[in-house]
Amino acid sequence: MSYVIKLKRSRSLADRTLGCLTIGGQSFATLELPWRDNAPEISCIPAGRYKCSREIHGKYGRILRLRNVAGRSGILVHAGNYPRDTRGCILLGEGHSDIDGDGLPEVVNSRSAMARMCELLWGEGPIIMEVEDVQG
């Protein structure tokens, strides 16, 4: 079986980009860094189509690694809540909410969202992620 997962970015703020990742009928909240010309460790990745691999990471446990990101390496989908938890990776959660009281949304319940995503994808077959920037 092959999997196509879709990440639609919906809102870009000064220090974060918010979106929604869908796998079949399941959806997850995402948080990434803002667009800074694809600069390593300070920017989200460009919109596009990426191959993903399933991996066990020493710090994060089960993750997805995006494979063919031009000019970048080490792009993961992993647990985390705040922009400070990512250096260019995609953080996954069950929703967006202001959990630290700064007036800005973060992702919530990240570990449980990662566990749910991995249960959906932890089988055989290729995974493709389609990343789309949504205007508005």
N, C-alpha and C positions, 0 to 999 in steps of 0.2 A: 504494500500500500504506500502511496506517496501522499504527502501533506503539503498544502499551500496555506500559509498563514498570512494574514494581512494586518499591517500596522498603518492606521490612518492618523496622522498628526492633525490635531484640531486647534491647538492654541499655543502660541509662542509668546513667552514672557522674557524679561531681561535675563533671567538666570535659569530658565527651564522651558522645556517644550512638553506639552501634554498630548496624549493620544489614546487610542483604543486599539488593542490587538485582538483579532478574532480568529478563532480556530473552529471551523464548522459553525455551529450555533452558539458557541461559548465566547464570551468577551471578557477582556481584562483591561484595566487601566495601565497606562504607561507614563513614564517620566524619563526624559532625556535632557541633555544639555541643549542650549539654543544653537542655532546655526552660526558657526564661526568659520566659514570657508573650509570645512572638513579638516580643520587643524587637529592633529592628534591630541587626545586627552582633554580638550576644551570645547569640542564641537560634537553635535550629533552627526550621524552619517548622512550622505546624500540620499534622496529618494531613489529607489531602484529595486532591483530584484536580486536577492542574495541566497546562496546555498547556505544551509545550516547543518551543523553536526551536533549530535548529542554527546555530552561529555560529563565526567565527574570532575569537579574542580575542588582543589584542596581547601579553599576558603568557603565557597558557596554551595558545595554539593552538586546536585544535578543542575546543569545549565545548558543553554544553546550557545554555540559559537557561530557567528556569521563568518563565512569563508572568503568571499570574493569582493571585499570592500576596497575600492581603489584607494591607494595611498594610506591604508590603515591596516592594523592588525590588532588582535586581542579584543575584538568587539563581541561582547557577551550579552545574553539576556540573563539577568540574575536578580536576586532579592536586594532590596534597598528601598528607602523611603524618600530621601532628600537629594537635591542636586549634589551635595557633598559626598554622596555615596556612589557616584559614578564619575568615571574619567573617560566619557565617550560611549559607555555601554547603555543598554536599555534596561530600566528598572520596571518590574512588573508588580501590579497590585490588584486588589479586588475593587478598588474605586479610588476617586480623588477626594481629598478632604484636607482642610487646614489642621494638621495634627500638632503643630508647634506654636500656633497662635500668632503667626507673623502676617496673617491676611492672605497668604498664598497657598494654593493647593499642592499637596504631596500625594504619593500613592500610599494606600493603607493595606494592611494585611498581606504584605508582600510575600512572606514565607509560605502562607497557605495558597496564595495565587500561584507561586512557582510550583508547589507540589501538585496542584490541580492541572497546570499546563503540562508538566512532565508526565503525568498519568495519561493525558490525551495523546502525547507525542512519543512516548517511550516504547515504540515498537520498531518494526523493520520498515525500511523504505526511506527515500529521500525526503528532506524538508526544504521547502522554498519559502522565503519571507519576501513579501512585496510591501515596500514602504512607500507611502503616498503622502505628500504634503497637501493638506486641505486648506484652501483659502477661506478667509472669513473670519 
